[in-house]
Amino acid sequence: MYRKDKKLHKKNYRGVFWVLIGFIGFFVLLLLIKYGLK
């Protein structure tokens, strides 16, 4: 079933990777601000 849906998933979930990278980057930025102000 996954092989059939692979093309559909690529179309629907195209930007999810960039959202994940943005979220991780934001979290790292918060950590840097927290420890940078000490």
PDBQT receptor file of N, H, CA, C and O in Angstrom, charges set to zero:
ATOM      1  N   MET A   1       0.819  -1.198   0.000  1.00  0.00    +0.000 N 
ATOM      2  CA  MET A   1       0.000   0.000   0.000  1.00  0.00    +0.000 C 
ATOM      3  C   MET A   1       0.865   1.264   0.000  1.00  0.00    +0.000 C 
ATOM      4  O   MET A   1       0.514   2.273  -0.613  1.00  0.00    +0.000 OA
ATOM      5  N   TYR A   2       1.990   1.190   0.694  1.00  0.00    +0.000 N 
ATOM      6  H   TYR A   2       2.275   0.371   1.192  1.00  0.00    +0.000 HD
ATOM      7  CA  TYR A   2       2.854   2.374   0.775  1.00  0.00    +0.000 C 
ATOM      8  C   TYR A   2       3.395   2.754  -0.595  1.00  0.00    +0.000 C 
ATOM      9  O   TYR A   2       3.485   3.936  -0.926  1.00  0.00    +0.000 OA
ATOM     10  N   ARG A   3       3.757   1.751  -1.393  1.00  0.00    +0.000 N 
ATOM     11  H   ARG A   3       3.684   0.791  -1.124  1.00  0.00    +0.000 HD
ATOM     12  CA  ARG A   3       4.322   2.045  -2.716  1.00  0.00    +0.000 C 
ATOM     13  C   ARG A   3       3.323   2.771  -3.603  1.00  0.00    +0.000 C 
ATOM     14  O   ARG A   3       3.697   3.635  -4.396  1.00  0.00    +0.000 OA
ATOM     15  N   LYS A   4       2.050   2.415  -3.465  1.00  0.00    +0.000 N 
ATOM     16  H   LYS A   4       1.746   1.713  -2.821  1.00  0.00    +0.000 HD
ATOM     17  CA  LYS A   4       1.020   3.107  -4.243  1.00  0.00    +0.000 C 
ATOM     18  C   LYS A   4       0.907   4.565  -3.829  1.00  0.00    +0.000 C 
ATOM     19  O   LYS A   4       0.731   5.442  -4.675  1.00  0.00    +0.000 OA
ATOM     20  N   ASP A   5       1.007   4.825  -2.542  1.00  0.00    +0.000 N 
ATOM     21  H   ASP A   5       1.150   4.113  -1.855  1.00  0.00    +0.000 HD
ATOM     22  CA  ASP A   5       0.777   6.171  -1.999  1.00  0.00    +0.000 C 
ATOM     23  C   ASP A   5       2.020   7.052  -2.019  1.00  0.00    +0.000 C 
ATOM     24  O   ASP A   5       1.950   8.225  -1.654  1.00  0.00    +0.000 OA
ATOM     25  N   LYS A   6       3.155   6.503  -2.442  1.00  0.00    +0.000 N 
ATOM     26  H   LYS A   6       3.211   5.550  -2.739  1.00  0.00    +0.000 HD
ATOM     27  CA  LYS A   6       4.409   7.248  -2.359  1.00  0.00    +0.000 C 
ATOM     28  C   LYS A   6       4.349   8.562  -3.153  1.00  0.00    +0.000 C 
ATOM     29  O   LYS A   6       4.779   9.603  -2.654  1.00  0.00    +0.000 OA
ATOM     30  N   LYS A   7       3.826   8.521  -4.365  1.00  0.00    +0.000 N 
ATOM     31  H   LYS A   7       3.477   7.676  -4.770  1.00  0.00    +0.000 HD
ATOM     32  CA  LYS A   7       3.739   9.743  -5.176  1.00  0.00    +0.000 C 
ATOM     33  C   LYS A   7       2.794  10.752  -4.538  1.00  0.00    +0.000 C 
ATOM     34  O   LYS A   7       3.066  11.953  -4.546  1.00  0.00    +0.000 OA
ATOM     35  N   LEU A   8       1.695  10.271  -3.990  1.00  0.00    +0.000 N 
ATOM     36  H   LEU A   8       1.474   9.296  -3.983  1.00  0.00    +0.000 HD
ATOM     37  CA  LEU A   8       0.724  11.147  -3.342  1.00  0.00    +0.000 C 
ATOM     38  C   LEU A   8       1.329  11.820  -2.116  1.00  0.00    +0.000 C 
ATOM     39  O   LEU A   8       1.107  13.008  -1.879  1.00  0.00    +0.000 OA
ATOM     40  N   HIS A   9       2.105  11.049  -1.329  1.00  0.00    +0.000 N 
ATOM     41  H   HIS A   9       2.286  10.084  -1.522  1.00  0.00    +0.000 HD
ATOM     42  CA  HIS A   9       2.745  11.623  -0.146  1.00  0.00    +0.000 C 
ATOM     43  C   HIS A   9       3.779  12.674  -0.528  1.00  0.00    +0.000 C 
ATOM     44  O   HIS A   9       3.909  13.699   0.142  1.00  0.00    +0.000 OA
ATOM     45  N   LYS A  10       4.512  12.416  -1.604  1.00  0.00    +0.000 N 
ATOM     46  H   LYS A  10       4.406  11.583  -2.148  1.00  0.00    +0.000 HD
ATOM     47  CA  LYS A  10       5.504  13.411  -2.031  1.00  0.00    +0.000 C 
ATOM     48  C   LYS A  10       4.817  14.721  -2.396  1.00  0.00    +0.000 C 
ATOM     49  O   LYS A  10       5.350  15.798  -2.130  1.00  0.00    +0.000 OA
ATOM     50  N   LYS A  11       3.635  14.634  -3.003  1.00  0.00    +0.000 N 
ATOM     51  H   LYS A  11       3.201  13.759  -3.218  1.00  0.00    +0.000 HD
ATOM     52  CA  LYS A  11       2.925  15.846  -3.396  1.00  0.00    +0.000 C 
ATOM     53  C   LYS A  11       2.340  16.562  -2.177  1.00  0.00    +0.000 C 
ATOM     54  O   LYS A  11       2.409  17.788  -2.084  1.00  0.00    +0.000 OA
ATOM     55  N   ASN A  12       1.768  15.806  -1.251  1.00  0.00    +0.000 N 
ATOM     56  H   ASN A  12       1.712  14.810  -1.326  1.00  0.00    +0.000 HD
ATOM     57  CA  ASN A  12       1.054  16.404  -0.113  1.00  0.00    +0.000 C 
ATOM     58  C   ASN A  12       1.994  16.885   0.989  1.00  0.00    +0.000 C 
ATOM     59  O   ASN A  12       1.708  17.885   1.648  1.00  0.00    +0.000 OA
ATOM     60  N   TYR A  13       3.101  16.195   1.194  1.00  0.00    +0.000 N 
ATOM     61  H   TYR A  13       3.334  15.383   0.658  1.00  0.00    +0.000 HD
ATOM     62  CA  TYR A  13       3.980  16.498   2.329  1.00  0.00    +0.000 C 
ATOM     63  C   TYR A  13       5.310  17.074   1.873  1.00  0.00    +0.000 C 
ATOM     64  O   TYR A  13       6.358  16.760   2.436  1.00  0.00    +0.000 OA
ATOM     65  N   ARG A  14       5.261  17.926   0.842  1.00  0.00    +0.000 N 
ATOM     66  H   ARG A  14       4.409  18.182   0.385  1.00  0.00    +0.000 HD
ATOM     67  CA  ARG A  14       6.486  18.469   0.267  1.00  0.00    +0.000 C 
ATOM     68  C   ARG A  14       7.222  19.381   1.244  1.00  0.00    +0.000 C 
ATOM     69  O   ARG A  14       8.448  19.310   1.323  1.00  0.00    +0.000 OA
ATOM     70  N   GLY A  15       6.518  20.237   1.993  1.00  0.00    +0.000 N 
ATOM     71  H   GLY A  15       5.522  20.295   1.928  1.00  0.00    +0.000 HD
ATOM     72  CA  GLY A  15       7.171  21.230   2.836  1.00  0.00    +0.000 C 
ATOM     73  C   GLY A  15       7.421  20.798   4.266  1.00  0.00    +0.000 C 
ATOM     74  O   GLY A  15       7.928  21.586   5.065  1.00  0.00    +0.000 OA
ATOM     75  N   VAL A  16       7.078  19.565   4.610  1.00  0.00    +0.000 N 
ATOM     76  H   VAL A  16       6.666  18.925   3.961  1.00  0.00    +0.000 HD
ATOM     77  CA  VAL A  16       7.196  19.121   6.003  1.00  0.00    +0.000 C 
ATOM     78  C   VAL A  16       8.648  19.118   6.456  1.00  0.00    +0.000 C 
ATOM     79  O   VAL A  16       8.940  19.444   7.607  1.00  0.00    +0.000 OA
ATOM     80  N   PHE A  17       9.563  18.752   5.559  1.00  0.00    +0.000 N 
ATOM     81  H   PHE A  17       9.327  18.488   4.624  1.00  0.00    +0.000 HD
ATOM     82  CA  PHE A  17      10.989  18.706   5.904  1.00  0.00    +0.000 C 
ATOM     83  C   PHE A  17      11.488  20.081   6.327  1.00  0.00    +0.000 C 
ATOM     84  O   PHE A  17      12.220  20.196   7.310  1.00  0.00    +0.000 OA
ATOM     85  N   TRP A  18      11.103  21.130   5.596  1.00  0.00    +0.000 N 
ATOM     86  H   TRP A  18      10.509  21.037   4.797  1.00  0.00    +0.000 HD
ATOM     87  CA  TRP A  18      11.552  22.476   5.922  1.00  0.00    +0.000 C 
ATOM     88  C   TRP A  18      10.921  22.980   7.208  1.00  0.00    +0.000 C 
ATOM     89  O   TRP A  18      11.550  23.738   7.946  1.00  0.00    +0.000 OA
ATOM     90  N   VAL A  19       9.685  22.572   7.490  1.00  0.00    +0.000 N 
ATOM     91  H   VAL A  19       9.174  21.956   6.890  1.00  0.00    +0.000 HD
ATOM     92  CA  VAL A  19       9.046  22.945   8.753  1.00  0.00    +0.000 C 
ATOM     93  C   VAL A  19       9.803  22.321   9.914  1.00  0.00    +0.000 C 
ATOM     94  O   VAL A  19      10.014  22.969  10.940  1.00  0.00    +0.000 OA
ATOM     95  N   LEU A  20      10.213  21.062   9.759  1.00  0.00    +0.000 N 
ATOM     96  H   LEU A  20      10.041  20.536   8.926  1.00  0.00    +0.000 HD
ATOM     97  CA  LEU A  20      10.974  20.374  10.804  1.00  0.00    +0.000 C 
ATOM     98  C   LEU A  20      12.316  21.061  11.042  1.00  0.00    +0.000 C 
ATOM     99  O   LEU A  20      12.713  21.261  12.190  1.00  0.00    +0.000 OA
ATOM    100  N   ILE A  21      13.012  21.421   9.974  1.00  0.00    +0.000 N 
ATOM    101  H   ILE A  21      12.689  21.259   9.042  1.00  0.00    +0.000 HD
ATOM    102  CA  ILE A  21      14.303  22.117  10.112  1.00  0.00    +0.000 C 
ATOM    103  C   ILE A  21      14.107  23.473  10.791  1.00  0.00    +0.000 C 
ATOM    104  O   ILE A  21      14.914  23.873  11.631  1.00  0.00    +0.000 OA
ATOM    105  N   GLY A  22      13.044  24.172  10.428  1.00  0.00    +0.000 N 
ATOM    106  H   GLY A  22      12.389  23.847   9.746  1.00  0.00    +0.000 HD
ATOM    107  CA  GLY A  22      12.760  25.458  11.052  1.00  0.00    +0.000 C 
ATOM    108  C   GLY A  22      12.468  25.333  12.529  1.00  0.00    +0.000 C 
ATOM    109  O   GLY A  22      12.911  26.158  13.327  1.00  0.00    +0.000 OA
ATOM    110  N   PHE A  23      11.717  24.295  12.900  1.00  0.00    +0.000 N 
ATOM    111  H   PHE A  23      11.357  23.625  12.251  1.00  0.00    +0.000 HD
ATOM    112  CA  PHE A  23      11.383  24.079  14.305  1.00  0.00    +0.000 C 
ATOM    113  C   PHE A  23      12.631  23.759  15.117  1.00  0.00    +0.000 C 
ATOM    114  O   PHE A  23      12.813  24.276  16.219  1.00  0.00    +0.000 OA
ATOM    115  N   ILE A  24      13.493  22.898  14.564  1.00  0.00    +0.000 N 
ATOM    116  H   ILE A  24      13.345  22.478  13.669  1.00  0.00    +0.000 HD
ATOM    117  CA  ILE A  24      14.735  22.554  15.276  1.00  0.00    +0.000 C 
ATOM    118  C   ILE A  24      15.636  23.782  15.387  1.00  0.00    +0.000 C 
ATOM    119  O   ILE A  24      16.257  24.006  16.426  1.00  0.00    +0.000 OA
ATOM    120  N   GLY A  25      15.708  24.571  14.327  1.00  0.00    +0.000 N 
ATOM    121  H   GLY A  25      15.204  24.389  13.483  1.00  0.00    +0.000 HD
ATOM    122  CA  GLY A  25      16.517  25.787  14.361  1.00  0.00    +0.000 C 
ATOM    123  C   GLY A  25      16.015  26.779  15.391  1.00  0.00    +0.000 C 
ATOM    124  O   GLY A  25      16.809  27.415  16.084  1.00  0.00    +0.000 OA
ATOM    125  N   PHE A  26      14.692  26.916  15.497  1.00  0.00    +0.000 N 
ATOM    126  H   PHE A  26      14.047  26.399  14.934  1.00  0.00    +0.000 HD
ATOM    127  CA  PHE A  26      14.105  27.811  16.490  1.00  0.00    +0.000 C 
ATOM    128  C   PHE A  26      14.415  27.340  17.902  1.00  0.00    +0.000 C 
ATOM    129  O   PHE A  26      14.706  28.156  18.777  1.00  0.00    +0.000 OA
ATOM    130  N   PHE A  27      14.356  26.029  18.133  1.00  0.00    +0.000 N 
ATOM    131  H   PHE A  27      14.120  25.367  17.422  1.00  0.00    +0.000 HD
ATOM    132  CA  PHE A  27      14.655  25.462  19.447  1.00  0.00    +0.000 C 
ATOM    133  C   PHE A  27      16.119  25.705  19.817  1.00  0.00    +0.000 C 
ATOM    134  O   PHE A  27      16.424  26.056  20.957  1.00  0.00    +0.000 OA
ATOM    135  N   VAL A  28      17.018  25.520  18.857  1.00  0.00    +0.000 N 
ATOM    136  H   VAL A  28      16.770  25.235  17.931  1.00  0.00    +0.000 HD
ATOM    137  CA  VAL A  28      18.445  25.761  19.104  1.00  0.00    +0.000 C 
ATOM    138  C   VAL A  28      18.678  27.244  19.402  1.00  0.00    +0.000 C 
ATOM    139  O   VAL A  28      19.477  27.588  20.273  1.00  0.00    +0.000 OA
ATOM    140  N   LEU A  29      17.982  28.115  18.680  1.00  0.00    +0.000 N 
ATOM    141  H   LEU A  29      17.333  27.836  17.972  1.00  0.00    +0.000 HD
ATOM    142  CA  LEU A  29      18.101  29.552  18.917  1.00  0.00    +0.000 C 
ATOM    143  C   LEU A  29      17.664  29.912  20.338  1.00  0.00    +0.000 C 
ATOM    144  O   LEU A  29      18.313  30.720  21.001  1.00  0.00    +0.000 OA
ATOM    145  N   LEU A  30      16.576  29.320  20.800  1.00  0.00    +0.000 N 
ATOM    146  H   LEU A  30      16.049  28.664  20.261  1.00  0.00    +0.000 HD
ATOM    147  CA  LEU A  30      16.121  29.570  22.165  1.00  0.00    +0.000 C 
ATOM    148  C   LEU A  30      17.155  29.106  23.195  1.00  0.00    +0.000 C 
ATOM    149  O   LEU A  30      17.391  29.785  24.194  1.00  0.00    +0.000 OA
ATOM    150  N   LEU A  31      17.770  27.943  22.944  1.00  0.00    +0.000 N 
ATOM    151  H   LEU A  31      17.578  27.391  22.132  1.00  0.00    +0.000 HD
ATOM    152  CA  LEU A  31      18.799  27.446  23.856  1.00  0.00    +0.000 C 
ATOM    153  C   LEU A  31      20.008  28.378  23.878  1.00  0.00    +0.000 C 
ATOM    154  O   LEU A  31      20.574  28.641  24.939  1.00  0.00    +0.000 OA
ATOM    155  N   LEU A  32      20.400  28.874  22.708  1.00  0.00    +0.000 N 
ATOM    156  H   LEU A  32      19.939  28.660  21.846  1.00  0.00    +0.000 HD
ATOM    157  CA  LEU A  32      21.549  29.781  22.647  1.00  0.00    +0.000 C 
ATOM    158  C   LEU A  32      21.253  31.086  23.395  1.00  0.00    +0.000 C 
ATOM    159  O   LEU A  32      22.127  31.616  24.081  1.00  0.00    +0.000 OA
ATOM    160  N   ILE A  33      20.045  31.599  23.268  1.00  0.00    +0.000 N 
ATOM    161  H   ILE A  33      19.335  31.168  22.711  1.00  0.00    +0.000 HD
ATOM    162  CA  ILE A  33      19.672  32.826  23.977  1.00  0.00    +0.000 C 
ATOM    163  C   ILE A  33      19.662  32.570  25.479  1.00  0.00    +0.000 C 
ATOM    164  O   ILE A  33      20.131  33.397  26.261  1.00  0.00    +0.000 OA
ATOM    165  N   LYS A  34      19.125  31.419  25.877  1.00  0.00    +0.000 N 
ATOM    166  H   LYS A  34      18.744  30.747  25.242  1.00  0.00    +0.000 HD
ATOM    167  CA  LYS A  34      19.037  31.108  27.302  1.00  0.00    +0.000 C 
ATOM    168  C   LYS A  34      20.419  31.028  27.945  1.00  0.00    +0.000 C 
ATOM    169  O   LYS A  34      20.648  31.613  29.004  1.00  0.00    +0.000 OA
ATOM    170  N   TYR A  35      21.342  30.301  27.304  1.00  0.00    +0.000 N 
ATOM    171  H   TYR A  35      21.156  29.826  26.444  1.00  0.00    +0.000 HD
ATOM    172  CA  TYR A  35      22.678  30.143  27.893  1.00  0.00    +0.000 C 
ATOM    173  C   TYR A  35      23.585  31.329  27.568  1.00  0.00    +0.000 C 
ATOM    174  O   TYR A  35      24.600  31.521  28.237  1.00  0.00    +0.000 OA
ATOM    175  N   GLY A  36      23.248  32.114  26.571  1.00  0.00    +0.000 N 
ATOM    176  H   GLY A  36      22.423  31.957  26.027  1.00  0.00    +0.000 HD
ATOM    177  CA  GLY A  36      24.058  33.265  26.224  1.00  0.00    +0.000 C 
ATOM    178  C   GLY A  36      23.836  34.436  27.172  1.00  0.00    +0.000 C 
ATOM    179  O   GLY A  36      24.721  35.277  27.329  1.00  0.00    +0.000 OA
ATOM    180  N   LEU A  37      22.677  34.504  27.801  1.00  0.00    +0.000 N 
ATOM    181  H   LEU A  37      21.958  33.821  27.674  1.00  0.00    +0.000 HD
ATOM    182  CA  LEU A  37      22.372  35.603  28.719  1.00  0.00    +0.000 C 
ATOM    183  C   LEU A  37      22.889  35.364  30.132  1.00  0.00    +0.000 C 
ATOM    184  O   LEU A  37      22.876  36.270  30.965  1.00  0.00    +0.000 OA
ATOM    185  N   LYS A  38      23.343  34.148  30.396  1.00  0.00    +0.000 N 
ATOM    186  H   LYS A  38      23.354  33.412  29.719  1.00  0.00    +0.000 HD
ATOM    187  CA  LYS A  38      23.861  33.868  31.745  1.00  0.00    +0.000 C 
ATOM    188  C   LYS A  38      25.235  34.460  31.956  1.00  0.00    +0.000 C 
ATOM    189  O   LYS A  38      25.811  34.316  33.035  1.00  0.00    +0.000 OA
TER     190      LYS A  38
